Amino acid sequence: MPVTRTFSGASWESKVGYCRAIRVGNQIYVSGTAPVDEAGGVFAPGDAYAQAKRCFEIIQKALRDLGADINYVVRTRMFVTDISRWAEFGQAHQEFFMENPPVTTMVEVKSLIDPAMLIEIEVDAVIGK
């Protein structure tokens, strides 16, 4: 079964040894995606909605690199540092998935790799669903 990988260029990929996303057959797994800006810094510090939206933009690019798009997503996992801001994170999620909502989980975690990051998102997709 063919395996295809895509990389975002984030410095953590080479330091930790992972790819942004991997396609195995008709399944795609997207690594935990943090709100990173083009220069490698944290995107929109303090803005939960903007950070979630940025994560989905990065995820959408990874999916496209592997021949899919947001419509093929079947599961999301959102790791957030402040669950009381669930509605802000949820708004970005709802806007991205509108007519094709996947199953999802949102859990609060103690911290992420950078204290300014409020969310990290993982995605699973199935092509031909």
Contact map, one row per residue, 1 for C-alpha under 8 A:
111000000000000000000001100000000000000000000000000000000000000000000000000000000000000000000000000000000000000000000000000000000
111100000000000000000001100000000000000000000000000000000000000000000000000000000000000000000000000000000000000000000000000000000
111110000000000000000111100000000000000000000000000000000000000000000000000000000000000000000000000000000000000000000000000000000
011111000000000000000111000000000000000000000000000000000000000001000000000000000000000000000000000000000000000000000000000000000
001111100000000000111110000000000000000000000000000000000000000001000000000000000000000000000000000000000000000000000000000000000
000111110000000000111100000000000000000000000000000000000000010011000000000000000000000000000000000000000000000000000000000000000
000011111100100000111000000000000000000000000000000000000000010000000000000000000000000000000000000000000000000000000000000000000
000001111100000000110000000000000000000000000000000000000100010000000000000000000000000000000000000000000000000000000000000000000
000000111110100000000000000000000000000000000000000000000000000000000000000000000000000000000000000000000000000000000000000000000
000000111111110000000000000000000000000100000000000000000000000000000000000000000000000000000000000000000000000000000000000000000
000000001111111000000000000000000000000100000000000000000000000000000000000000000000000000000000000000000000000000000000000000000
000000000111111110000000000000000000000000000000000000000000000000000000000000000000000000000000000000000000000000000000000000000
000000101111111111110000000000000000000000000000000000000000000000000000000000000000000000000000000000000000000000000000000000000
000000000111111111000000000000000000000000000000000000000000000000000000000000000000000000000000000000000000000000000000000000000
000000000011111110000000000000000000000000000000000000000000000000000000000000000000000000000000000000000000000000000000000000000
000000000001111111000000000000000000000000000000000000000000000000000000000000000000000000000000000000000000000000000000000000000
000000000001111111100000000000000000000000000000000000000000000000000000000000000000000000000000000000000000000000000000000000000
000000000000110111110000000000000000000000000000000000000000000000000000000000000000000000000000000000000000000000000000000000000
000011110000100011111100000000100000000000000000000000000000000000000000000000000000000000000000000000000000000000000000000000000
000011110000100001111100000001111000000000000000000000000000010000000000000000000000000000000000000000000000000000000000000000000
000011100000000000111110000111100000000000000000000000000000011000000000000000000000000000000000000000000000000000000000000000000
001111000000000000111111000111000000000000000000000000000000000001000000000000000000000000000000000000000000000000000000000000000
001110000000000000001111111110000000000000000000000000000000000001000000000000000000000000000000000000000000000000000000000000000
111100000000000000000111111100000000000000000000000000000000000000000000000000000000000000000000000000000000000000000000000000000
111000000000000000000011111000000000000000000000000000000000000000000000000000000000000000000000000000000000000000000000000000000
000000000000000000000011111100000000000000000000000000000000000000000000000000000000000000000000000000000000000000000000000001110
000000000000000000000011111110000000000000000000000000000000000000000000000000000000000000000000000000000000000000000000000111100
000000000000000000001111011111000000000000000000000000000000001001000000000000000000000000000000000000000000000000000000000111100
000000000000000000001110001111100000000000000000000000000000000000000000000000000000000000000000000000000000000000000000011110000
000000000000000000011100000111111000000000000000000000000010011000000000000000000000000000000000000000000000000000000000011100000
000000000000000000111000000011111000000000000000000000000000000000000000000000000000000000000000000000000000000000000000111000000
000000000000000000010000000001111100000000000000000000000000000000000000000000000000000000000000000000000000000000000001111000000
000000000000000000010000000001111110000000000000000000100110000000000000000000000000000000000000000000000000000000000001110000000
000000000000000000000000000000011111000000000000001000100000000000000000000000000000000000000000000000000000000000001011100000000
000000000000000000000000000000001111100001110000001101100000000000000000000000000000000000000000000000000000000000001011000000000
000000000000000000000000000000000111111111100000000001100000000000000000000000000000000000000000000000000000000000000000000000000
000000000000000000000000000000000011111111100000000000000000000000000000000000000000000000000000000000000000000000000000000000000
000000000000000000000000000000000001111110000000000000000000000000000000000000000000000000000000000000000000000000000000000000000
000000000000000000000000000000000001111110000000000000000000000000000000000000000000000000000000000000000000000000000000000000000
000000000110000000000000000000000001111111000000000000000000000000000000000000000000000000000000000000000000000000000000000000000
000000000000000000000000000000000001111111100000000000000000000000000000000000000000000000000000000000000000000000000000000000000
000000000000000000000000000000000011100111111000000000000000000000000000000000000000000000000000000000000000000001011000000000000
000000000000000000000000000000000011100011111000011001000000000000000000000000000000000000000000000000000000000000000000000000000
000000000000000000000000000000000010000001111110011000000000000000000000000000000000000000000000000000000000000000000000000000000
000000000000000000000000000000000000000001111110001000000000000000000000000000000000000000000000000000000000000000011000000000000
000000000000000000000000000000000000000000011111000000000000000000000000000000000000000000000000000000000000000000011100000000000
000000000000000000000000000000000000000000011111111000000000000000000000000000000000000000000000000000000000000000000000000000000
000000000000000000000000000000000000000000000111111100000000000000000000000000000000100110000000000000000000000000000110000000000
000000000000000000000000000000000000000000000011111110000000000000000000000000000000000110110000000000000000000000000000000000000
000000000000000000000000000000000000000000110011111111000000000000000000000000000000000000010000000000000000000000000000000000000
000000000000000000000000000000000110000000111011111111100000000000000000000000000000000000000000000000000000000000001110000000000
000000000000000000000000000000000010000000000001111111110000000000000000000000000000000010011000000000000000000000000011100000000
000000000000000000000000000000000000000000000000111111111000000000000000000000000000000000011000000000000000000000000000000000000
000000000000000000000000000000000011000000100000011111111100000000000000000000000000000000000000000000000000000000000000000000000
000000000000000000000000000000001111000000000000001111111110000000000000000000000000000000000000000000000000000000000001100000000
000000000000000000000000000000000000000000000000000111111111000000000000000000000000000000001001000000000000000000000000100000000
000000000000000000000000000000000000000000000000000011111111100000000000000000000000000000000000000000000000000000000000000000000
000000010000000000000000000000001000000000000000000001111111110000000000000000000000000000000000000000000000000000000000000000000
000000000000000000000000000001001000000000000000000000111111111000000000000000000000000000000000000000000000000000000000001000000
000000000000000000000000000000000000000000000000000000011111111100001100000000000000000000000000000000000000000000000000000000000
000000000000000000000000000000000000000000000000000000001111111110001000000000000000000000000000000000000000000000000000000000000
000001110000000000011000000001000000000000000000000000000111111111000000000000000000000000000000000000000000000000000000000000000
000000000000000000001000000101000000000000000000000000000011111111111100000000000000000000000000000000000000000000000000000000000
000000000000000000000000000000000000000000000000000000000001111111111000000000000000000000000000000000000000000000000000000000000
000001000000000000000000000000000000000000000000000000000000111111110000000000000000000000000000000000000000000000000000000000000
000111000000000000000110000100000000000000000000000000000000011111110000000000000000000000000000000000000000000000000000000000000
000000000000000000000000000000000000000000000000000000000000001111111000000000000000000000000000000000000000000000000000000000000
000000000000000000000000000000000000000000000000000000000000001111111111000000000000000000000000000000000000000000000000000000100
000000000000000000000000000000000000000000000000000000000001101100111111100000000000000000000000000000000000000000000000000000000
000000000000000000000000000000000000000000000000000000000001001000011111100000000000000000000001100000000000000000000000000000000
000000000000000000000000000000000000000000000000000000000000000000011111100000000000000000000000100100000000000000000000000000000
000000000000000000000000000000000000000000000000000000000000000000011111110000000000000000000000000000000000000000000000000011111
000000000000000000000000000000000000000000000000000000000000000000001111111100000000000000000000000001000000000000000000001111000
000000000000000000000000000000000000000000000000000000000000000000000001111100000000000000000000000011100000000000000000001111000
000000000000000000000000000000000000000000000000000000000000000000000000111110000000000000000000000001110000000000000000001110000
000000000000000000000000000000000000000000000000000000000000000000000000111111000000000000000000000001111000000000000000111100000
000000000000000000000000000000000000000000000000000000000000000000000000001111100000000000000000000000011110000000000000111000000
000000000000000000000000000000000000000000000000000000000000000000000000000111110000000000000000000000011110000000000011110000000
000000000000000000000000000000000000000000000000000000000000000000000000000011111000000000000000000000000111100000000011100000000
000000000000000000000000000000000000000000000000000000000000000000000000000001111110000000000000000000000111100000000111000000000
000000000000000000000000000000000000000000000000000000000000000000000000000000111110000000000000000000000001111100001110000000000
000000000000000000000000000000000000000000000000000000000000000000000000000000011111110000000000000000000001100000000100000000000
000000000000000000000000000000000000000000000000000000000000000000000000000000011111110000000000000000000011000000000000000000000
000000000000000000000000000000000000000000000000000000000000000000000000000000000111111000000000000000000000000000000000000000000
000000000000000000000000000000000000000000000001000000000000000000000000000000000111111110000000000000000000000000000000000000000
000000000000000000000000000000000000000000000000000000000000000000000000000000000111111111000000000000000000000000000000000000000
000000000000000000000000000000000000000000000000000000000000000000000000000000000001111111100000000000000000000000000000000000000
000000000000000000000000000000000000000000000001100000000000000000000000000000000000111111110000000000000000000000000000000000000
000000000000000000000000000000000000000000000001100100000000000000000000000000000000111111111000000000000000000000000000000000000
000000000000000000000000000000000000000000000000000000000000000000000000000000000000011111111100000000000000000000000000000000000
000000000000000000000000000000000000000000000000100000000000000000000000000000000000001111111110000000000000000000000000000000000
000000000000000000000000000000000000000000000000110110000000000000000000000000000000000111111111000000000000000000000000000000000
000000000000000000000000000000000000000000000000000110010000000000000000000000000000000011111111100000000000000000000000000000000
000000000000000000000000000000000000000000000000000000000000000000000000000000000000000001111111110010000000000000000000000000000
000000000000000000000000000000000000000000000000000000000000000000000000000000000000000000111111110000000000000000000000000000000
000000000000000000000000000000000000000000000000000000010000000000000100000000000000000000011111110000000000000000000000000000000
000000000000000000000000000000000000000000000000000000000000000000000110000000000000000000001111111111000000000000000000000000000
000000000000000000000000000000000000000000000000000000000000000000000000000000000000000000000111111110000000000000000000000000000
000000000000000000000000000000000000000000000000000000000000000000000000000000000000000000000000111110000000000000000000000000000
000000000000000000000000000000000000000000000000000000000000000000000010000000000000000000000000111111000000000000000000000000000
000000000000000000000000000000000000000000000000000000000000000000000000010000000000000000000100111111100000000000000000000000000
000000000000000000000000000000000000000000000000000000000000000000000000111100000000000000000000100111110000000000000000000000000
000000000000000000000000000000000000000000000000000000000000000000000000011100000000000000000000000011111000000000000000000000000
000000000000000000000000000000000000000000000000000000000000000000000000001111000000000000000000000001111100000000000000000000000
000000000000000000000000000000000000000000000000000000000000000000000000000111000000000000000000000000111110000000000000000000000
000000000000000000000000000000000000000000000000000000000000000000000000000011110000000000000000000000011111000000000000000000000
000000000000000000000000000000000000000000000000000000000000000000000000000011110010000000000000000000001111100000000000000000000
000000000000000000000000000000000000000000000000000000000000000000000000000000111110000000000000000000000111110000000000000000000
000000000000000000000000000000000000000000000000000000000000000000000000000000111100000000000000000000000011111100000000000000000
000000000000000000000000000000000000000000000000000000000000000000000000000000001000000000000000000000000001111100000000000000000
000000000000000000000000000000000000000000000000000000000000000000000000000000001000000000000000000000000000111111100000000000000
000000000000000000000000000000000000000000000000000000000000000000000000000000001000000000000000000000000000111111101111000000000
000000000000000000000000000000000000000000000000000000000000000000000000000000000000000000000000000000000000001111101000000000000
000000000000000000000000000000000000000001000000000000000000000000000000000000000000000000000000000000000000001111111000000000000
000000000000000000000000000000000000000000000000000000000000000000000000000000000000000000000000000000000000001111111100000000000
000000000000000000000000000000000000000001001100000000000000000000000000000000000000000000000000000000000000000001111100000000000
000000000000000000000000000000000110000001001100001000000000000000000000000000001000000000000000000000000000000111111111000000000
000000000000000000000000000000000000000000000101001000000000000000000000000000011100000000000000000000000000000100111111000000000
000000000000000000000000000000000110000000000001001100000000000000000000000001111000000000000000000000000000000100001111100000000
000000000000000000000000000000011110000000000000000100100000000000000000000001110000000000000000000000000000000100001111110000000
000000000000000000000000000000111100000000000000000100110000000000000000000111100000000000000000000000000000000000000011111000000
000000000000000000000000000011111000000000000000000000000000000000000000000111000000000000000000000000000000000000000001111100000
000000000000000000000000000011110000000000000000000000000010000000000000111110000000000000000000000000000000000000000000111110000
000000000000000000000000001111000000000000000000000000000000000000000000111100000000000000000000000000000000000000000000011111000
000000000000000000000000001110000000000000000000000000000000000000000001111000000000000000000000000000000000000000000000001111100
000000000000000000000000011100000000000000000000000000000000000000000001110000000000000000000000000000000000000000000000000111111
000000000000000000000000011100000000000000000000000000000000000000010001000000000000000000000000000000000000000000000000000011111
000000000000000000000000010000000000000000000000000000000000000000000001000000000000000000000000000000000000000000000000000001111
000000000000000000000000000000000000000000000000000000000000000000000001000000000000000000000000000000000000000000000000000001111
